[in-house]
Amino acid sequence: MSTATDATLRGEVQHLAEYAFHHHLISGYGDGEYSNEYQIVYQGKPRHLSLEQARSFLSDLIECA
């Protein structure tokens, strides 16, 4: 994945995570340990997901809320 594409995906995941956090769907979020990873705290447990998995997870969570 190119750096520009990675940055775009990271921005999308960040936006989704902020939305989910402010609507109390998740309790935390942020960059993961690795550059292609994102951390989401869901039901009290931190989950380390790839950017693609994080986007899918957050999109599904928001859609079902």
Backbone torsions as a table, in degrees:
resi	resn	phi	psi	omega
1	MET	NA	136.9	-178.9
2	SER	-74.1	161.6	-179.4
3	THR	-63.2	-40.3	179.7
4	ALA	-64.4	-43.8	179.0
5	THR	-64.9	-41.7	178.0
6	ASP	-61.1	-42.3	179.9
7	ALA	-66.3	-39.7	178.5
8	THR	-64.3	-45.4	179.2
9	LEU	-64.0	-43.0	179.0
10	ARG	-61.6	-40.9	178.0
11	GLY	-63.2	-40.7	178.1
12	GLU	-64.6	-44.3	178.7
13	VAL	-63.2	-41.7	178.6
14	GLN	-60.0	-45.0	179.8
15	HIS	-62.4	-46.4	178.6
16	LEU	-61.9	-41.9	-179.6
17	ALA	-65.0	-41.7	177.6
18	GLU	-61.4	-44.4	178.7
19	TYR	-60.3	-49.4	-178.7
20	ALA	-62.3	-39.4	179.6
21	PHE	-65.0	-47.1	-177.3
22	HIS	-70.2	-16.9	175.3
23	HIS	-102.3	14.6	173.7
24	HIS	60.9	31.9	176.4
25	LEU	-89.5	-27.2	175.5
26	ILE	-132.1	160.8	-178.5
27	SER	-108.8	0.2	177.4
28	GLY	-176.9	162.7	-179.7
29	TYR	-165.5	162.0	176.8
30	GLY	165.1	176.0	178.9
31	ASP	-63.6	143.1	176.9
32	GLY	-83.1	-176.7	-179.2
33	GLU	-65.5	-33.1	-178.2
34	TYR	-108.4	157.6	-173.3
35	SER	-64.8	-26.3	-178.2
36	ASN	-100.6	23.7	-173.2
37	GLU	-128.4	151.2	177.7
38	TYR	-136.1	142.7	-179.3
39	GLN	-107.5	130.4	177.4
40	ILE	-126.9	130.8	176.6
41	VAL	-98.4	112.5	-176.9
42	TYR	-127.8	126.9	-177.5
43	GLN	53.8	41.2	175.7
44	GLY	77.3	2.3	-177.5
45	LYS	-119.1	127.4	176.8
46	PRO	-72.4	136.4	178.1
47	ARG	-123.3	129.1	178.5
48	HIS	-102.1	112.6	-174.8
49	LEU	-122.9	153.2	170.9
50	SER	-65.1	162.0	180.0
51	LEU	-58.9	-40.3	179.3
52	GLU	-64.5	-43.6	178.7
53	GLN	-65.9	-39.0	179.4
54	ALA	-64.1	-42.8	178.7
55	ARG	-62.0	-45.4	-179.5
56	SER	-64.0	-47.0	179.9
57	PHE	-58.8	-49.4	-177.5
58	LEU	-67.4	-40.4	178.9
59	SER	-61.5	-45.3	178.9
60	ASP	-63.8	-42.7	-179.0
61	LEU	-62.4	-44.0	179.9
62	ILE	-68.2	-40.8	-179.1
63	GLU	-63.6	-37.6	-177.3
64	CYS	-82.1	-12.3	-177.2
65	ALA	-74.9	NA	NA
